[in-house]
Amino acid sequence: MEKLIIPLNAFPQNELEENGQHSFIKPLHEKGVYGVEIRRELFRDKENDRIQTKKRLEETSLFIVYSAPIQLWLEDGSLNQHELRMIFEEGEELHAQWIKVSLGFYQEGKSSSEELRHFLNDYPALQLFIENDQTSYGGNIKRLQKFFEEASKSSVKVAMTFDSGNWLYTNQSLLEAIKKLGSYVQYLHLKHVYSLNGKLVTVSILDDLYEKWKDILLAFPRATVKALEFPIESIHHIDSLANHINSVTESEELV
């Protein structure tokens, strides 16, 4: 199996609320996954849950992504320094290797890549990832492309998380996104999104009758780290998780 990460928001909400996301860490490690994506929004008691999560993570050798629902750039185009520093410090506490946030209100000519570079210099052990979210501004192909172009010119240590399903929420072309942003992608979120009674619904890739997710896999290098970000049955249903992992593993052989 190549590098496969499980975001902990994939598991049933009732189990997450009852036991906390830290309860999934050891079982996933035992199942041989490469890493986990810790979700800040799932912490019920921020400080206590973080302590519990840190303890569980220290008992494993899992690769750790820390995902936080904050925006890199504020509405006026300035860097979201306060929240960003808080997230990076929490990430360090959890021994995360990657930090994942959304783009926010990036403004060409106003949002300073130099300022971001100087900020990231304070955290050399952490890699920043920007994900295309479901907003018209943070999930905009042209804006993301311009941000990554400017960041590259300023030697900013930043990469992209490519959420394959979020392009439907912003009514944009998946193929165009791959073409214009593919070179910046190091982390791929796999899911299947379809319209049901006028609403977009996220389901397992195994429910994708046309197996479009396999075409998405083929569009990126095999070494790209992948995550299964869709509803997965309880961690105790071994066959469910194993089937998803095996499907991705088999498809990777084609890449």
N, C-alpha and C positions, 0 to 999 in steps of 0.2 A: 504494500500500500504506500502510495506517495504521501506527501504532507497534507493531511486532512484535519481540519479543525472543526470542532462542534461548538457553535454559539449556544450558550446555556438558555437563551430565550426560546430554543426549539422545543423544550419539553413542556408538558401540560401545566397550565397556569395554576391549577389547584395543588399540584405537587410542589411547584416553586414557592407558592405562598405558604404551604404547610411546613416544608422542610428547608427552604432556602436554597439558592443556587449552589452553595458550597457542598450540599449533599450529593451532587452529581459528579463531583470532581474525581473522587476515588474510583467509582464504578467505571467512568470513562477511561481513566488511566489503566485499569485492569483489562479493559477491552482493547487496549493497544492503540488508541487514537494518538495522533501526533500532538494535538494541543486543544486548548479550550479558549473560547472568547467570553471573558467575564463581562457582564452587562451592568453598568452602574445603575441603570434605572430599576434593576431588580433587587437592589439592596433595600430591605424594609427599614432596618435601623442602620444608617450609613456606617457609623464607626464600628459597631459591634459585628455587623455582617462582614465588613471588610477584614476584621481581625480573624473571624472564623474562616473566611475564604483564604486568607494568607496562610493559616495553619494547614489547611487541607492541601494547598498548592505546594507547600514546602515538603510535604510527604511524597511528592511525585517528581517526575522529570518532564512534566508537560511543558510545551511551548505555550506562552501566555500572551493573549491579546486583551487589552483593556479598552472596551468600547464605552464611550460616554456621549449622551445626547446633547452635546453643546456645539456651537457654531464657531468656526475658526475666526471669521470676520463679523464684526457687529454691523448694525444697520447703517452706520455712518462710514463704513469701509475700514474702520480701525481694527487692529488686532485685538482679539478677546483675551487680553493678557491675564486678567484676574482668574477667570474660570480655567483657562488653559494651564496656568501654573498649578492650580489646585488639582487638576486631573493628572498632570505629569507627576506631581508628588505622590498622589495616590497610586499611580502606576508603578513608581519606584518601590513603594511600600509593598505592593503585591508581587514584586520581582517580574513585572511584565517586560516583554521585549518590544512589543508594538503598542502604540496608542492610536485609537481610531475615533475620529470626529467627523462632522459635516463641514462643508465649505462655508456656508453662511453667505453673507452679503459682500462677496469679493467685488471690488471696483477697480477696474483697470486704471492705472495712473494715480490711484489714491491709496490702495492697499499695498503696504510696503513689504516686498519680499525680503528686503535687507533686514527689516525689523524682525521678521519671522526667523531668518537665519541666525541672528544674534540670540534670539530666545532659545532656539534649539541647541545652540552651542553650550547652554547650561546643562543639557541632558544628553550627553554623547552616547549613552548606552541605550537610548530609546529611539525607535523609528516612528515617525509620524505618518499616519495614513489618513487620506481624505476619501470619504465615501460619497458617491452620488446618492443623495437622499430623495425623498418623495416631494420636495418643494420645487416650485418653478424657478427658484434662484439657485438653490444649492444642488439641484440635479440637472442643471442646464449645461448641455454639451459645450457650447461655445464659451461659456464662462469658465467651466472646468478646464477646457483646453488652454485658454489664455492664462489662467492661474498657473498651470503646470509649465507652460512655456516660460513665463516670467520667473518661476521658481528655479527652473533649470538654468536660466541665464545667471541667476544670483547664487548658484550652487547650494540651493536649499535642500536639506536632506528630508525629502518628502516623496511619498509614493501614493498610488491610488488603490483603493478598494473598489472593485467593480461589482456592483450589485446588479445581477442580470435581470431581476424582476422590476426594479424601481423605474426603469425607463418607461414602462407602461403607465405608471402613475403620472409621469410628466409629459405623456403623449409625444415621446421622441423615439427615433429609430435606433433599435438595438445595433443594427449593422453599422450605422453612422457612428455610434458611440465607440464600437470596437475599432473602427477605422481611425478615428481621430484621437482616441484616448488609449488605445491598446498598448502603446509603447511605455506608458507610465504605470501600467497595472502590475502589481506583484501579489495581489490578494483577490481571489475571486469568490464571491458569494453566489452559490447556486441555489435556485429555487424555481418553482413553476407558478406563474401568475396567470389567471384567466378571469374573464368577466362572467359573473353570475347574477342575474336579475339586476343588471346595471351597476353592480359593485365588483371591484377587483378583489380577488381572493387568492391567498398564497397557500399552495399545497405542495406535497412531496413531488420531487422530480420523477418518481416512479408513476405518478398520475398523469404525466405528460404523454398523451397518446402518440404524438408525433415525434417524441424524443428530441425536441429542439435543444434541450440542455446538452446533448452530446455534441451538437454543432458548435455550441458556445465553448465547450471544452477544447475542441479542435482549433479554435481561433486563438488560443493562447499557448505559450510554451508549456511543456509537461511539468517543468519545475515550478510553475506558478502554484502558490499555496492556495488551497481550496477550502471552502467552508460550506456546510449543509445548513442553510438558514431557512428552514421551513418546519412546520409542525412534525415532530417525531413522537411516536408513542412512548409510553413510560420507559425509563431506562431499564426497568426490570423485564421488558419484552425484548429479550436478546435478539430474536430473529428480525425484528423490525429494524433495529439499528444496523445489524450485520448485513441485511439485504441492501440497505442504502450504501454502506461502505463498499460492499462487493461490487455493486453496480458502477460506482465511480472508479474503482480500481480496474475493473475490466475495460471500461471505456478509456482510461488513461493509456492502456496498451496501444491505442490507435494514435495517440498524440506523438 
